[in-house]
Amino acid sequence: MSKWAGWLGRLGNRLNRMEARLDERRAEVEAETRGDLPRSAASAPPRPEAHGHAGPRSVPERPDPVTVVPWGVRVAAEVSWRLLLLAGMLWVLMKVISEVRLVVLAFAAALLVTAMLQPFVVRLRRLGLPRGLATAVTAILGFVVIGLVGWFVVWQVMDNLDDLSDRVRDGIDELKLWALDSPFHVTEKQINDIAKNLSETIGTNTEEITSAGLQGVTVLVEVLTGMLLAMFSTLFLLYDGKRIWTWSLGLVPAPARPGVAGAGPRAWRTLTAYVRGTVLVALIDAIFIGLGLYFLDVTMAVPLAVFIFLFAFIPLVGAVISGALAVVVALVTQGPFIAAMVLLVVLAVQQIEGHVLQPFILGRAVRVHPLAVVLSVAAGGLIAGIGGAVVAVPLVAVTNTAVGYLRAYSREQQLAGAVPVGPSPHGATAVDREPDEPAADRV
């Protein structure tokens, strides 16, 4: 018991001393705040008291928190909040784009069509035609060709629809016989059960199928609206593209305007080279695969060739989808052997495209890593569907060209001794910078 009493007594003495020190410090702070005690006196060494105990120890000034935090932590913190700000801005931008997706995709399609048609306008201008007439002739011919291609595809599909349905029915019967004779031990009862379940599923989901059809009508209206917007945008971009670009430069801050003015034409040349190269590669794919389908007597060989041409504008994914569609049509109409031959033709043409045509035609103009292509196509498809997948790769290619030029331009300006654009370093990461540091050494 005496042990506990002694321990409690020592604890009480310590608490009393701590309370006395806190009272003394509080009195010093109040006196310093009122001006009764100078700051030097507050930090002066204490004098011993009459009872032989040391006086209260002086509390040193606390350093600035910025100087205490390590340099790497300060840099990481500033980079982190800037990245968070950029991520937030990107998220808001994606939300805005998703709300006006139809307008954005229509304008992007207009840019692609303009990049393909603008060389014809330039050639007509060189032949002496006025700008308005050259633009009108090019736009009308381009829209007529695109319309004729669409009409031809629809006409071929409708003309061969009856024959296709008969061949599909015969192909299903052949597949049924092949499944019965296959080593998988499939019985006719199992096949009939699958057909019955499929019929019942269609019957019980009539409402969902009807709503899907109504959604298809809505999508058709949106597609027609987007086509009209794209046509008008293409017409004005062909006629007044230079003035629109000059107006857009006026929105850029004056110090950064020379760099953006140099990056814009280079980005446009990259887009033009990409569109023309993609059209050429898609045309070669469609011709050779279409010839293979024609000689193998596959139903709707010409419409399938047109689909292959259109899907070639979706990098990586489009070739797989169009090739699979051709193989499936050959399988249900001509049987497994012809389907295997179609698969060989598709693979051969796509291998030639990937290893010869793409590097030779697009390699010099569009320097984008395959990983960037895959990620951009996936991101574009998730954000805006098929239209986003089509626009993703040219957007990445144009951005890569513009950023590369701006980086080189900034480096040249620094080597020339020009003052860099933007304010000098400030904030926590600029605490230790000397005031007479050369401008070229600023980060």
Solvent accessible surface area in square Angstrom, and as a share of the most:
residue,aa,sasa,rsa
1,M,198,0.88
2,S,97,0.63
3,K,166,0.71
4,W,164,0.58
5,A,63,0.49
6,G,32,0.31
7,W,122,0.43
8,L,101,0.50
9,G,38,0.36
10,R,135,0.49
11,L,72,0.36
12,G,28,0.27
13,N,80,0.41
14,R,141,0.51
15,L,99,0.49
16,N,92,0.47
17,R,126,0.46
18,M,109,0.48
19,E,104,0.47
20,A,48,0.37
21,R,129,0.47
22,L,108,0.54
23,D,68,0.35
24,E,62,0.28
25,R,90,0.33
26,R,129,0.47
27,A,56,0.44
28,E,52,0.23
29,V,67,0.39
30,E,83,0.37
31,A,17,0.13
32,E,52,0.23
33,T,112,0.65
34,R,158,0.58
35,G,60,0.58
36,D,99,0.51
37,L,52,0.26
38,P,82,0.51
39,R,140,0.51
40,S,84,0.54
41,A,43,0.33
42,A,16,0.12
43,S,66,0.43
44,A,46,0.36
45,P,113,0.71
46,P,60,0.38
47,R,208,0.76
48,P,111,0.70
49,E,83,0.37
50,A,107,0.83
51,H,157,0.70
52,G,67,0.65
53,H,127,0.57
54,A,93,0.72
55,G,10,0.10
56,P,47,0.29
57,R,191,0.70
58,S,51,0.33
59,V,81,0.46
60,P,109,0.69
61,E,123,0.55
62,R,223,0.81
63,P,90,0.57
64,D,81,0.42
65,P,96,0.61
66,V,48,0.28
67,T,79,0.46
68,V,95,0.54
69,V,55,0.32
70,P,86,0.54
71,W,130,0.45
72,G,49,0.47
73,V,84,0.48
74,R,22,0.08
75,V,54,0.31
76,A,57,0.44
77,A,55,0.42
78,E,24,0.11
79,V,73,0.42
80,S,55,0.35
81,W,128,0.45
82,R,96,0.35
83,L,106,0.53
84,L,131,0.65
85,L,117,0.58
86,L,98,0.49
87,A,56,0.43
88,G,35,0.34
89,M,119,0.53
90,L,100,0.50
91,W,158,0.56
92,V,80,0.46
93,L,86,0.43
94,M,57,0.25
95,K,101,0.43
96,V,80,0.46
97,I,39,0.20
98,S,54,0.35
99,E,144,0.65
100,V,69,0.40
101,R,109,0.40
102,L,64,0.32
103,V,85,0.49
104,V,55,0.32
105,L,45,0.22
106,A,7,0.05
107,F,95,0.40
108,A,14,0.11
109,A,39,0.31
110,A,0,0.00
111,L,54,0.27
112,L,30,0.15
113,V,30,0.17
114,T,4,0.02
115,A,0,0.00
116,M,54,0.24
117,L,14,0.07
118,Q,66,0.29
119,P,27,0.17
120,F,104,0.43
121,V,10,0.06
122,V,60,0.34
123,R,144,0.53
124,L,37,0.19
125,R,115,0.42
126,R,195,0.71
127,L,138,0.69
128,G,61,0.58
129,L,52,0.26
130,P,86,0.54
131,R,90,0.33
132,G,34,0.33
133,L,93,0.46
134,A,0,0.00
135,T,3,0.01
136,A,38,0.30
137,V,50,0.29
138,T,6,0.04
139,A,3,0.02
140,I,105,0.53
141,L,108,0.54
142,G,11,0.10
143,F,48,0.20
144,V,74,0.43
145,V,88,0.50
146,I,87,0.44
147,G,42,0.41
148,L,101,0.50
149,V,58,0.33
150,G,36,0.35
151,W,152,0.53
152,F,63,0.26
153,V,15,0.09
154,V,92,0.53
155,W,116,0.41
156,Q,28,0.13
157,V,42,0.24
158,M,123,0.55
159,D,95,0.49
160,N,33,0.17
161,L,80,0.40
162,D,110,0.57
163,D,62,0.32
164,L,30,0.15
165,S,51,0.33
166,D,70,0.36
167,R,68,0.25
168,V,45,0.26
169,R,140,0.51
170,D,81,0.42
171,G,4,0.04
172,I,97,0.49
173,D,72,0.37
174,E,94,0.42
175,L,55,0.28
176,K,62,0.26
177,L,111,0.55
178,W,143,0.50
179,A,22,0.17
180,L,59,0.29
181,D,125,0.65
182,S,14,0.09
183,P,109,0.69
184,F,144,0.60
185,H,158,0.71
186,V,42,0.24
187,T,69,0.40
188,E,91,0.41
189,K,145,0.61
190,Q,94,0.42
191,I,34,0.17
192,N,74,0.38
193,D,56,0.29
194,I,117,0.59
195,A,60,0.46
196,K,124,0.53
197,N,86,0.44
198,L,111,0.55
199,S,72,0.46
200,E,89,0.40
201,T,69,0.40
202,I,95,0.48
203,G,50,0.48
204,T,109,0.63
205,N,53,0.27
206,T,80,0.46
207,E,140,0.63
208,E,99,0.44
209,I,91,0.46
210,T,77,0.45
211,S,48,0.31
212,A,57,0.44
213,G,42,0.40
214,L,118,0.59
215,Q,119,0.53
216,G,39,0.38
217,V,88,0.51
218,T,74,0.43
219,V,83,0.48
220,L,103,0.51
221,V,86,0.49
222,E,82,0.37
223,V,73,0.42
224,L,94,0.47
225,T,54,0.32
226,G,10,0.10
227,M,102,0.45
228,L,102,0.51
229,L,69,0.34
230,A,17,0.13
231,M,75,0.34
232,F,124,0.52
233,S,30,0.19
234,T,1,0.01
235,L,66,0.33
236,F,118,0.49
237,L,21,0.11
238,L,14,0.07
239,Y,88,0.33
240,D,27,0.14
241,G,25,0.24
242,K,170,0.72
243,R,153,0.56
244,I,71,0.36
245,W,93,0.33
246,T,84,0.49
247,W,169,0.59
248,S,38,0.24
249,L,25,0.13
250,G,49,0.47
251,L,124,0.62
252,V,33,0.19
253,P,92,0.58
254,A,65,0.50
255,P,88,0.55
256,A,36,0.28
257,R,89,0.32
258,P,75,0.47
259,G,3,0.03
260,V,39,0.23
261,A,36,0.28
262,G,13,0.13
263,A,5,0.04
264,G,15,0.14
265,P,57,0.36
266,R,95,0.35
267,A,10,0.08
268,W,72,0.25
269,R,142,0.52
270,T,11,0.07
271,L,15,0.08
272,T,17,0.10
273,A,34,0.26
274,Y,16,0.06
275,V,8,0.05
276,R,119,0.43
277,G,4,0.04
278,T,11,0.07
279,V,35,0.20
280,L,83,0.42
281,V,3,0.02
282,A,0,0.00
283,L,85,0.42
284,I,43,0.22
285,D,7,0.04
286,A,9,0.07
287,I,87,0.44
288,F,114,0.47
289,I,3,0.01
290,G,11,0.10
291,L,86,0.43
292,G,14,0.13
293,L,1,0.01
294,Y,143,0.54
295,F,156,0.65
296,L,39,0.19
297,D,92,0.48
298,V,8,0.05
299,T,9,0.05
300,M,25,0.11
301,A,10,0.08
302,V,66,0.38
303,P,1,0.01
304,L,6,0.03
305,A,15,0.11
306,V,22,0.13
307,F,63,0.26
308,I,8,0.04
309,F,45,0.19
310,L,87,0.43
311,F,47,0.20
312,A,24,0.19
313,F,51,0.21
314,I,13,0.06
315,P,25,0.16
316,L,98,0.49
317,V,68,0.39
318,G,0,0.00
319,A,26,0.20
320,V,101,0.58
321,I,78,0.39
322,S,4,0.03
323,G,6,0.05
324,A,52,0.41
325,L,70,0.35
326,A,0,0.00
327,V,28,0.16
328,V,80,0.46
329,V,15,0.09
330,A,0,0.00
331,L,58,0.29
332,V,29,0.16
333,T,18,0.11
334,Q,53,0.23
335,G,6,0.06
336,P,71,0.45
337,F,149,0.62
338,I,33,0.17
339,A,6,0.05
340,A,50,0.39
341,M,66,0.29
342,V,1,0.01
343,L,79,0.39
344,L,106,0.53
345,V,40,0.23
346,V,5,0.03
347,L,83,0.41
348,A,55,0.42
349,V,19,0.11
350,Q,38,0.17
351,Q,102,0.45
352,I,97,0.49
353,E,23,0.10
354,G,41,0.39
355,H,134,0.60
356,V,86,0.49
357,L,27,0.14
358,Q,63,0.28
359,P,73,0.46
360,F,155,0.65
361,I,43,0.22
362,L,16,0.08
363,G,31,0.30
364,R,193,0.71
365,A,34,0.26
366,V,20,0.12
367,R,176,0.64
368,V,31,0.18
369,H,126,0.56
370,P,93,0.58
371,L,109,0.54
372,A,35,0.27
373,V,23,0.13
374,V,72,0.42
375,L,107,0.53
376,S,14,0.09
377,V,9,0.05
378,A,52,0.40
379,A,48,0.37
380,G,10,0.10
381,G,29,0.28
382,L,161,0.80
383,I,74,0.37
384,A,12,0.10
385,G,35,0.33
386,I,120,0.61
387,G,26,0.25
388,G,7,0.07
389,A,8,0.07
390,V,33,0.19
391,V,32,0.19
392,A,10,0.07
393,V,7,0.04
394,P,4,0.03
395,L,109,0.54
396,V,46,0.26
397,A,2,0.02
398,V,33,0.19
399,T,67,0.39
400,N,74,0.38
401,T,37,0.22
402,A,23,0.18
403,V,68,0.39
404,G,30,0.29
405,Y,50,0.19
406,L,68,0.34
407,R,138,0.50
408,A,39,0.30
409,Y,57,0.22
410,S,53,0.34
411,R,126,0.46
412,E,111,0.50
413,Q,68,0.30
414,Q,77,0.34
415,L,150,0.75
416,A,84,0.65
417,G,64,0.61
418,A,39,0.30
419,V,121,0.69
420,P,43,0.27
421,V,100,0.58
422,G,52,0.50
423,P,119,0.75
424,S,45,0.29
425,P,43,0.27
426,H,119,0.53
427,G,49,0.47
428,A,30,0.23
429,T,34,0.20
430,A,19,0.15
431,V,69,0.40
432,D,97,0.50
433,R,73,0.27
434,E,109,0.49
435,P,127,0.80
436,D,120,0.62
437,E,43,0.19
438,P,81,0.51
439,A,42,0.33
440,A,70,0.54
441,D,83,0.43
442,R,77,0.28
443,V,180,1.03
